[in-house]
Amino acid sequence: MKVQLFLTCLGENFFPPVLRDMVAVLERLGAQCEMPEGQTCCGQPFYNSGFQRQAVGPARQWLKVFGRTEGYIVAPSGSCAEFVRHRYPELFPAGTAEHALAVAAAARTFEFSEFLVRVLKVTDVGASYQGRVTYHASCHILRGLGLREEPKQLLRAVKGLELVPLADETTCCGFGGVFSVVYPEVSRSMMADKVRAIVASGADAVVVGEPGCLMNVAGGLQRLGSSVRALHLAQVLAGPGGVE
């Protein structure tokens, strides 16, 4: 089966190892991964900032790139996958060729854990990880895509991994994309609460499925001087320590 890699801006620019780990997992499960050239921002930052009209340009370029591909489109980010699936059809007038293309692309776009569990019907990917891990439920993965148990199902199947509960697991970490820029004081306060809960869990690592949340939580842990590692789900599922 063909899988088109939707890299996302944060994934491409800040987390290339996560992308490599995602490919490693997908190929282990028999997927033929392709990376369409010409990918740009999907337009989500414009849209979420209230500039819906300005989001059309990036969305049109994204559709130009992915619209001509075959197979599933898989992203390491719930927010980007959710934006394509739920907002792209709204950006273009019904009855137009672009609207039809947006609807078709939305139907085959999935977040990483969602693709593994709901499409491939796989929870055990053959991974191993030694340690205690807790899980932070990112807002778009949980609320936008309705993925409450899927990431944890994948973690529970990892050999050697002990999944421990996180207090207020579903509470936002404070990143929220442009929210953290517009409301930095509120964002920092929310992040501090999340980091304290992670440390109190007694876990060696916290697993996140969203690059933005991963960046925010990792920064908070580092500033606190904590030894708890922040990892993307793909890094755990790729095997011992992930791809370096």
SEDO-431823 format. One record per atom (N, C-alpha, C, CB): x, y, z. Coordinates in steps of 0.001 Angstrom, whole numbers, plus 524288, in hexadecimal, padded with zeros to 5 digits. Glycine has a CB too. Example, Ala and Ser with C-alpha at 12.3 -4.5 7.8 and 13.67 -1.06 7.14 Angstrom:
2
833867E9C681E78 8300C7EE6C81E78 833907F31C81E78 82C2C7EE8782356 832327F73681BA8 835667FBDC81BE4 832648001E81EBE 837047FDAA8165D 
This chain:
244
803437FB5D80000 800008000080000 8036A804DA80000 7FC4E80003804B8 801AA808D47FD26 8049480DB87FCDA 802EB811668013A 803C7810567F782 806C38140180386 805D2817F280784 808C681CDB80601 8077F815FB80D07 805F08212380596 8084E826338046E 8097C828F180997 804A48299F800E8 80E5782A8680A59 80FF682CF380F41 80EC7832C580F47 815C782C0D81032 80B6383459812C2 80A0E839D5813A2 80DA583BAF81805 8040383A9A81510 811F883E3A8169F 8162B83F5281A4E 814A58432D81E94 81ACD8415F8176B 8119D8471281D4A 8101F84B80820A0 814DB84F148218C 80DE284985825F3 813CE853F5822A1 81802857D18234A 81B9285693827EE 815AD85D3E823FC 819328559882C80 81C5B854878311D 81F3C84F5B83086 818F28547683608 81CB784B8D82E23 81F4E8468E82D58 8241C84707829F2 81B97842B782AF9 82390849BD82599 827EB84A40821ED 82C5484D8B8241A 8260984C9781CDC 82B00851C2826CF 82EFF8557A8287C 831688544A82DCF 82CB885ACD82899 82E84851A083137 83078850D183686 830F184B1C83821 82CFF8538983A47 82E2F8479D83580 82E2F8422D8373A 82F0C83E45832CD 8291E840FA839E5 8332C83EEE82FA6 8344983B0082B9B 834CF8357182DB3 8393783C6F828CB 837338349A83262 8377B82F3E8346A 8321D82CC98353D 83A7682F3083984 82E4782FF7836C4 828FA82DF08376F 826D082C0E83237 8255F83226839CC 827D482F0A82E1E 825FF82D82828E8 828928286C82735 82721831DA824E3 82D96827DD8284F 8304D8230B826E0 82E1581E6D829F2 8363D82392827DE 82CD481F4782EE6 82A8F81B1E83210 825278199E8300C 82A3C81CCD837CC 8222B81D7E82E78 81CFC81C5F82C59 81D68818FE82772 81A0F8217B82B1E 8211481A5482410 821FC8173A81F53 823A6811B0820C1 8262D819D581BD6 827178113A824B1 828FD80C188264F 8247F8089682810 82CFE80CA882AB5 820E280AC382B06 81C62807C082CE5 818D9806368285A 8194680AE6830F8 817B7809F3824F3 81433808E58208D 81684804CC81CDF 8131080DF581D87 81B988053381BD9 81E14801648185D 81E4D7FC0781AED 8239E80330816DC 81F047FBE98200C 81EFA7F6ED822DB 819BF7F4298222F 8201F7F7CA828B0 8159B7F746821A0 8105E7F5178210B 80ED77F45181B55 80C6D7F899823B0 812A27F515817CB 811B57F3DE81255 810127F85980EDF 80DC97EFE681204 810267FD1F810EA 80E948019D80DC1 8130A8036580A38 80CCD8062281147 811A880540805A2 8156B807A580209 814EE80D8B802A6 81470805E67FC2C 818C280FF680549 818758157C80697 81AA8818E480239 81B5C8168C80BA8 817CD81CFD800FA 81985820D27FD29 81931826407FF95 816328207F7F81B 81C92829C07FDEE 81CAB82F0F80002 81BE4832E77FB7B 821EB8302C802F6 817198349C7FA98 81600838367F645 8191583D457F6C6 8102E8396E7F608 81B9883EE37F296 81EA8843AD7F29F 81B1D8486D7F204 822C6843937EE44 81CEA84CCB7F420 819FB851A77F3AA 81650852B27F829 816F7851A27EEC4 816BE84F977FC57 813608506E800E0 81492855B08036C 8140E84BFA804DC 810808585780506 8110E85D31807FA 80D7C85CDE80CB9 80FB88621780487 80D288610C80FAD 809828615181411 803F88604C8121B 809D8866B8816D7 800F285D7681526 7FB9385C4381392 7F7F0860F18141A 7F97B857C5816CB 7F9AF8650D816CB 7F686869BF81764 7F3E786A4781CA9 7F281869E08134B 7F4AD8668782009 7F20E8669082519 7F32D86B6E82867 7F39F861D182817 7F81886D57828BA 7F9178720382BF1 7F5DF876BC82A36 7FEDE8736782BC3 7F5528779282517 7F20087BCE82326 7EC6487B1582512 7F22487C0581D1C 7EA5B876718242D 7E4E38755982564 7E3C08761782B2F 7E37986FCF823BD 7E720873EF82E7C 7E6438743E8341E 7E702879B88364F 7E9E08708C836E0 7E99887D1683347 7EA6188287834E9 7E5FD88610832FF 7EF9C8848D832E5 7E238883C78304F 7DDD2886D782E5E 7DE5F888B0828C8 7DD0B88B68831C0 7E2978871B82624 7E380888BB820BC 7E2238843D81D09 7E94588A7B81FF1 7DD18882DB81CF5 7DB6787E62819DD 7DC7F87F1A8140E 7D5A687D6D81AB4 7DBE6883D78121B 7DCC4884BA80C88 7E278883CB80B1F 7DB2388A4D80B01 7E6088856080E92 7EB9C8849E80D8F 7ED2C87EDC80DD1 7EED4887BF81174 7E9FD87BA08103F 7EB338760E81099 7EA3E8733F80B6E 7E7F687386814E4 7E74F875AF807EA 7E5EE87325802FD 7EABE8722A7FF9B 7E1FB876787FFFD 7EE67875DF7FF6D 7F3158754E7FC31 7F64F8708C7FDA8 7F66B87A237FC9D 7F7E38700E802A9 7FAC486B618043E 7F7A68665C80373 7FC5986BD6809E5 7F28F8669C80467 7EF4C861F9803A5 7EF33860687FDEC 7E9B6862F78059C 7EEEB864337FA84 7EEE48630E7F4DF 7F4068607E7F331 7EDF98681D7F1B1 7F86C862637F558 7FD7B860087F40D 7FDD485A7E7F635 801FF863617F635 7FBEC859BF7FAF5 7FBF5854877FD59 7F8D0850BC7FA03 7F9BA854B8802FA 7F44C852747F837 7F10184F157F4F3 7F38C84E087EFA8 7EB9D851937F429 7F65C851D57EDB2 7F922851147E8C0 7FD2984CBA7E942 7FBCB8562F7E704 7FFAE84C807EDD9 803B5848887EEC5 80148843337EFE4 8073D84A2C7F353 7FDAD843087F3A3 7FB9983E027F55E 7F70183C117F20F 7F9EC83E6A7FAFA 7F47283F9E7EF5B 7EFF083E117EC42 7F14883A677E7D1 7ED51842C77EA1F 7F62983A9C7E5FD 7F7B08373F7E1A8 7FA278321E7E37A 7FB7383A1D7DE25 7FA3E8313A7E89C 7FCA182C797EAB2 7F88B828247EB53 7FF4B82D9C7EFF9 7FA768237C7EC76 7F71281F037ED65 7F7FA81CED7F2E9 7F80B81AAE7E949 7F3FC81AA37F522 7F483818267FA38 7F32E81BBC7FEBB 7F9ED816297FAE2 7F44F819D48035B 7F32E81CC38081A 7F71C8212C808E8 7F32F8192180CD2 7F56B8253780BA9 7F8C58299380D23 7F93E8296F81312 7F68782EFD80B25 7FE01828ED8151A 7FEC68282B81AB4 8025C82C6281CEC 8010A822B681BCD 800C282EAA8214B 803B1832E6823C1 80516831838295F 8008C8380182399 809868339182B5B 80AFF832B9830CF 8085C836AD8346D 810EE8330D8316A 804598394B83275 801E183DA083539 7FBF883D4F834CA 803D3842DB83318 7F95283D3B8394A 7F3A783D3683945 7F154842558377D 7F1AB83BEF83E8F 7F3E0846B5838D4 7F1AE84BCA8376D 7F1B184CA48318B 7F4B58502683A18 7F5DF84B1582EEC 7F62984BC18293F 7F27A847FE82674 7FBC984AEE82753 7F23D8432582852 7EEAB83F5E825FD 7E90184119826C4 7EF8A839E78285C 7E7CA8430C82B5D 7E27D844E782C7B 7E1148499082920 7E1F18465283239 7E4DA84D048283B 7E3C8851A482512 7E2768502281F7A 7E8758555882526 7E58D84CA181D38 7E47984AE1817E3 7DF2B8482D81796 7E8CE8472D815F8 7DE12844D781B49 7D94A841BD81B0C 7D460844FC81BE1 7D98183D7381F0D 7D4808487581FAE 7CFBB84B3682125 7CF3D850B781EED 7CF6884B7D826E5 7D3958533D81D92 7D348858AB81BCD 7D40785968815F1 7D74185BD081E99 7D718855F78138F 7D805856AD80DF2 7D2F5856CB80AC4 7DB868525880BEB 7CF428533980BA7 7CA708537D80891 7C7708589980941 7C6F084F0180A00 7C85585B4880DB6 7C5A88603F80EA9 7C847864D580BE1 7C56F8615481479 7CD308642E80A5B 7D0228688580813 7CECB8698E80262 7D5DD8677680888 7CC7F865AF7FFBF 7CB6C866357FA2A 7C5988658A7F91C 7CE9A8622E7F701 7C361868B87F59E 7BDBD868957F48E 7BBEB863387F2B0 7BC5386CAF7F07B 7B7898617E7F4C0 7B54A85C867F31B 7B41F85CA87ED44 7B04885B4B7F63D 7B524858557EAB3 7B420857FC7E51C 7B8D68592A7E1C1 7AFD885B977E3AE 7BD1485B1C7E441 7C1D285C517E14B 7C56E857907E141 7C4AC861247E3A5 7C916857957DD8C 7CCDA853497DD38 7D04B853297E212 7D03E853CE7D846 7D198857C57E425 7D4E5857FD7E8CE 7D213855B57ED88 7D68F85DA17E9EE 7CD06856B17EDF5 7CA068547A7F24A 7C9F884E887F1F3 7C4658569E7F24B 7C91F84C7E7ED4F 7C918846D57EC93 7CE62844777EDEE 7C79F845797E6F2 7D296847367EC71 7D7D6845607EDA6 7D8D28457D7F388 7DBEB848B37EACC 7D6EF849977F61B 7D79184A167FBC1 7D4AE845C37FEA2 7D5A284F697FD9A 7CFF0844927FCEB 7CCE08406A7FF5D 7CF9583B217FEB5 7C7578403A7FD04 7D1A683A2C7FA0E 7D44B835367F900 7D947834B47FC3B 7D592834BA7F32A 7DC51838F37FC91 7E12A838CF7FFA3 7E0008383980571 7E46683DC67FEB1 7DBF083AD28074B 7DA7E83A8580CCC 7D921834EF80E5B 7D5E483E2880DEF 7D69E8321C80AE3 7D4DB82CD180C0D 7D95A828F080CA6 7D13782AF9807D2 7DDDD82A3680A7E 7E2428269480AE3 7E6CC828B880E27 7E4328253A8057C 7E5BE82CAC8115A 7E9B982EFA814C5 7E8F582D2881A62 7E98A834FF8147E 7ED2682B3881CBC 7ECD382901821FA 7F18082AA18254B 7EC7A8230E821B3 7F08982B1B82A5C 7F4B582BB982E2E 7F73A8265D82EF2 7F29682E0283381 7FC2E826498307E 7FF578218B830C9 7FCCE81D2B833F9 80492822D483315 7FB6881E2F838E3 7F92381A0A83C2A 7F3D68185A83A14 7F89981BE5841DC 7F0F681C0883812 7EBDF81ADE835BE 7EC6F817278311F 7E92881FED83400 7F0598181982DE6 7F141814CC8295A 7F2AA80F3F82B00 7F5948171A825F0 7F60C80EC682EE8 7F7B880999830A0 7F32380673832D1 7FC0780A16834BD 7F022808D383652 7EC13805F08391E 7E70B8057483600 7EAF28088A83E44 7E558809BC83396 7E03B809A683106 7E06C807CF82B58 7DDDA80EFF8313C 7E4C8808C1828B2 7E5228073082334 7E7EA801EC822AE 7E80680B6581FFE 7ECA280187824DB 7EF8F7FCA28247C 7EDA77F88782861 7F5537FDAA8255A 7EAA77FA3982C55 7E89F7F6AB83056 7ED187F40D8335F 7E5167F27A82DCE 7F1207F72383489 7F5BB7F52A83742 7F67A7F83783C59 7FAAF7F598833BC 7F78F7F56584092 7F9047F7F784578 7FE7E7F6688472B 7F5187F6A3849C6 800237F1AE845D3 805697EFE484718 808D07F04584235 805567EA2E84940 80C687F40D84233 80FBA7F4E383DA0 815157F25583E47 810627FAB983C9B 8159F7EF2484271 81A8E7EC728434A 81EB77EFBC845DE 81C8F7EA8283E4A 81D1A7F3BE848B5 820DA7F75084B2E 822417F579850A9 81EA17FCE484B65 826A27F75B8529A 828317F66A85801 82A667FB7185A4B 82C417F1EA8585B 829687FC3785F4A 82B4E800EC86204 82B767FFA8867CB 827BB805DB860E9 82FDC8005B86A3E 830747FF3786FC8 82FC28043087303 835D37FCBD870DB 82B8580469875F2 82ACB808EA8794D 8251780A1A87A6D 82D4D80D92876E5 8244C80DDA87DEF 81F0F80FAC87F67 81DC58147687C1D 81EB8810F788567 8194681439879AB 817B68185687600 8124281A3E87763 817E28165587044 8116E81F53876CD 80C2F8217A87756 80AB48241487231 80BDC8257087BFB 805B38254587185 803D28274086C7F 800C782C5186D2E 8006582329869CC 802308304186A11 7FF478352C869EE 7FBB98353086530 80307839F1869D1 7F6A8835F386603 7F2D1835FC861C5 7F28483B6F85F5E 7ED5D8343E863C8 7F4D183C1F85AD8 7F4BE8412985824 7EF318428685674 7F86C841118535B 7EDFA8478785685 7E8998494E855AB 7E64D847988506F 7E86484F2585608 7E9278487384C24 7E6EF8473284712 7E66D8415684637 7EA398498C842CF 7EA1183E598485A 7E9AE838A7847EB 7E4EE836B884AF5 7EEBD835FA849F4 7E432838C684FA9 7DFED8371185300 7DAAF839568514B 7E1088389285899 7DA6F83E83850E4 7D56C8410984FEB 7D42E841A384A1B 7D5598464E8527D 7D833842C184707 7D73F8438E84177 7D65683E8583E81 7DBBB8466783F14 7D94383A5E83FF5 7D8E28356D83D26 7D650831198405F 7DE40833B283B77 7D55C8321D84553 7D2BC82E4484892 7D60A8298D849EE 7CDF382C80845EF 7DB3382A4084A24 7DEC2825E984B43 7E030825F58510E 7E3C382641847D0 7DD2E8234A85428 7DE2182328859C9 7E17E81E7A85B58 7D8F48230185CBC 7E04E819DE8594A 7E2E28151985AED 7E70D8132585724 7DEED810F985BB0 7E6B2814AB8522D 7EA2B8127984E35 7EFFD8130684F80 7E9178150B8490F 7F1DD817B0850DB 7F7738181A85234 7F8F6814B3856DA 7F8D581DBD85363 7F57A8145085AB4 7F6A38112585F52 7F66180B5285E23 7F2DD81276863B6 7F30E809CC85A84 7F2ED80457858D8 7F839802C985687 7EE7F80373854CC 7FA64806428536E 7FF7B8053D85105 803C2804FD8551F 800C68097284CF8 8038280867858F9 8077E8087085D15 807268039686085 806F480D5586071 80264801E8861C9 801C17FD4E86528 803E87F85D8629F 7FC017FC868667F 8042B7F85885D70 8060C7F3B185AA6 80BF97F39E85A13 8038B7F36485549 80EAB7F7C585BB7 8145D7F80885B41 816DD7F4AE85F76 816507FDBC85BA9 81A2C7F11F85DEC 81CC07ED8F86187 820577F08D86542 81FDF7E96D85E7F 81FC37EF9686A4B 823187F1F886E3B 821407F73C87024 828687F28186C29 81D487F97586D9F 81B6A7FEAF86F10 8172A7FE4F87333 819598019E86A39 817AF8018787736 8139F801F587B3D 810F88074287A96 815F880153880EC 80BF98072887946 8090980BFB87881 8069080D9D87DA3 804D280B4E87439 808178123487F91 8060E814238848A 80266818B688388 80A8E815C88883C 7FE668195D886D6 7FA9381D8D885F0 7FCDB822FB886CE 7F5E781CCF8897C 7FAA2826BD8840C 7FC2382C3D88490 7F77782F4E88689 7FE2382E8287F44 7F81D831FB88AE5 7F3E68353B88CF8 7F2828397288901 7F57C837B789244 7ED7D83A4F88841 7EBAC83E3A8847E 7EE0883D4287F17 7ED10843C288664 7EDFB8385C87D8A 7F036836BE87881 7EE0B839ED873EF 7EF28830F487794 7E90083B4087427 7E67283DCA86FBA 7E6BA843BD86FE3 7E0DA83C2386F7F 7E943845E5873D9 7E9C584B9987436 7EDEB84D908706A 7EB2984D43879DB 7ECC9851CD86DBE 7F06385416869EB 7F5A18556C86C6E 7EDFC8590086776 7F9D9854A486976 7FF17855DF86B71 8006685BA786AE3 8032C8529F86897 7FD0185E9C86827 7FDDB86436867A7 8002F865F286281 80140865FA86BE0 8018C8623785F1A 803EB863CB85A23 7FFDA8664C85691 8067385F0F85768 7FC5E863278547E 7F80E8654C85168 7F9B98685B84CA4 7F4D3868B2854BB 7FE498673E84A7B 8000486A11845D2 800DF86FCD846F2 7FC138697584171 7FDF68732084432 7FE91878C6844E2 7FCB687A9B84A3F 7FB9487BA9840A4 7F9BC8775884D07 7F7EF878C385242 7FC8A879FA855CE 7F4A08745D8549C 800A9876DA8556E 8053587796858CE 8082887C9B8579B 808DC872FD8584A 8074F87EA5852EA 809D58838D85162 806838883885303 80ACE883AA84B73 80166887B48524D 7FDD188BFF85389 7FD0288C8A8596A 7F88F88B26850D5 7FCE68881D85C28 7FC018882A861CC 800708854786494 7F6A7885A786324 80528887538646B 809A68847B8668E 809508837686C67 80E898877086570 807388872986F68 806F98866787512 80346881F08766F 8053788B78877CE 7FEC0881D5873DF 7FAFE87DA0874D4 7FD51878668731A 7F5C687EB3871ED 7FFE28787B86E99 80246873BC86C83 806558718F87046 804C6874D186731 809A7874F58725F 80DBD8732D875F7 80B6C870D887AED 81160877AE8775D 8072D8732D87CD7 804AC871308818F 8026286BC388099 80062874F688368 7FFED86B0E87C1B 7FDAA865F487AC6 801F5861E287A10 7FA548665A875C3 806368637987794 80A9385FE9876BF 80CFB85E4A87BF0 80EB7862718733F 80D79861F387F98 80FC2860C7884B3 80C7985CBC8879A 81044865C9887FC 8074785D3D88751 803CC8596E889CB 8047E854098875B 7FE1185B3188951 804EF853E788236 8058084EED87F76 80AAE84C4E880DE 8052584FC287983 80ECC84F5688105 813F284D2D88241 8141A84B15887D9 81834851598817D 811B284DDC88B76 8119184BF8890E0 80EAE846BE89137 80EED8500C8947B 80A758463A88E4D 807818415388E4E 80ABD83CE188BF8 8025D841F988B3E 80DB983E10887EB 8110783A1B8856F 8152F8382B88942 813A483C5588074 817BB83BCB88BE1 81BC883A5588FAC 819638373089422 81E9383F41891D5 814C2838CB895F3 812348361F89A4D 8107983097898E3 80D888394289C20 80FF582F79893E4 80E4482A4289237 8125C8261689353 80D0082A4C88C6C 8173E827B4893EA 81B7882402894D6 81D788216588FF0 819BB81FF58988F 81BD18234D88B75 81D75821008867C 822F3822B888506 819A48227A88224 8259481F6E881FF 82AB5820D087FE6 82A2F8242787AFD 82DE081BE087EB2 825A2823A68785F 824C88267C8737D 81EF7827A4872E2 826DC8235186EBA 81DDD82BE387027 8187C82D2886EC1 8180A82CBF868D9 816DF832BF870BE 813FB82A1B8670C 813298295786175 80EE882D0185F8A 811B88239E86041 8100682F8A85B30 80C778334E858D3 80BF0831ED8530E 80E758391185993 80759832EF850C5 80695831CA84B43 806788368C847D3 801B682EDF84A8D 8078C83B1084A0A 8072E840088473B 80C54842F6847A3 802A98436684965 80EE08444784338 813F0847038436A 813D884C1884684 815BF8482983DF8 80FB084F2E84609 80F6C85410848EE 80F5C8532F84EC8 80AAB8571C84754 80C3384F8285086 80BFC84E2785617 8112984BCD857E0 8077984A4C8572B 81386848AB8547A 818908464C855BF 81CA984A7D856BC 81A5A842A785155 81CC984E6285368 82082852AB85403 81F7A855A985916 820358566484F4B 81A87856BA85A23 81918859C185EBE 81A5A856D6863C4 8135385B1E85E95 818C7851F28640A 819A484ED0868BB 81F7584DD08699C 816B28499E86854 8224084C9A8655C 827E584BB1865DC 82AA685085867F5 82A4384A1F86092 829228551986611 82B6D859F7867EF 82A3D85AE886DA6 8297C85E82864B7 8256D859C086F3A 823F285A70874AE 826FB856DF8784A 81E328597E87559 827A285200876B3 82AA484E4B879DE 8305A84FEC87A40 82A3E848C787791 83271851D6875F3 837E885384875EC 838B78582E87988 839A6854E48705C 8353285BF887952 835B38609487CA8 8352D85F238826B 83198864AC87B2F 8322F85B0E8837D 8318985954888E0 836428563988AC6 82C9A8560B88963 83997854A18871A 83E17851738887C 83CAC84BC088956 840A38539588D50 8384984A128872E 83674844BB887EA 83948840FB8843F 8308E8446A8870A 839ED83C2C88602 83C6283824882CF 838618352987F8D 83F688345B88640 833628366888026 82F46833CA87D23 82FD28354087764 829BE8354887F38 82FCF8315887405 8304D8323D86E63 82AF08331B86BFA 8331382D9786BB5 82ABB8365F86809 825F883729864F7 826CB8349485FAE 824A083D2486456 82359830ED85E48 823EE82DE985982 81EEF82E018564F 825758284E85AC3 81F9382E008512C 81B0B82D4484DC2 819B48277B84DB8 81C2382F5284812 814CB8264B84CF5 81312820DD84CCF 8163281DA0848EB 80D538209A84B79 8177481FDF84472 81A6481D088406F 81FBB81B5F8425F 81AFD8205C83B94 8222381E7F845C0 8275381D31847C4 8271F8185884B35 82998821CD84AD7 822F6817B084E11 822708130C8515D 8212580E4784E05 81E2C813E485592 81DB780EEA84A43 81C0880A8384716 8202D808AC84341 8173180BEE8442C 8240180BF984228 8281D80A6C83E5F 82BC380667840AE 82B4880F3183C99 82BF1805F1845D1 82F698021784830 832648046484CB3 8332D7FFEF84432 836528019D84E8C 839698038685308 83BE7808D9851F8 83DAF7FF9385468 839D380CE885465 83C2081216853D5 83ABE814DC84ED1 841D3811B285434 8381F8123E84B36 836BE814BA84651 83B6181533842AE 8347581A0584751 83A9C8180783E76 83EC8818EA83AAB 841C581DC283C42 83C958197C83509 846D081D5083CF3 849EF821DB83EA6 84B8C8252E839F4 84EDC8200B841B3 
